[in-house]
Amino acid sequence: MEKISEEEIKTVLRSVKDPELDLNIIDLGLVYDVENKDGDVAVKMTLTSPGCPAGPEIVGDVERSISALDGIKSVDVEIVWEPYWTPERIDPRVREFLGF
């Protein structure tokens, strides 16, 4: 079985939305790093704020969406606060659409 690339995992993560903003976590710039080591996937990501009430839901959606891929053995999601998320991290095309 061929290894799933980090880009393929990021593509799957486009289905995970921040429910408050109704935008996917990739376009929002919340995902900082994805590594796949022989089916063990590590994701470093942040949330829009430390008190984000949707945090547990988003993390659960990330774990479920990646785990659904063939060949994935485990998913570890680490929430980090460095660098801190700001609207400047949103994909420029989406930022323009939103009027930022």
Buried (B, 14 or more C-beta within 10 A) or exposed (E): EEEBEBEBBBEBBEBBBBEEBEBBBBBBBBBBEBEBEEBEBBBBBBBBEEEBEBBEBBBEBBBEBBEEBEEBEEBEBEBEEEEEBEEEBBBEEBBEEEEE
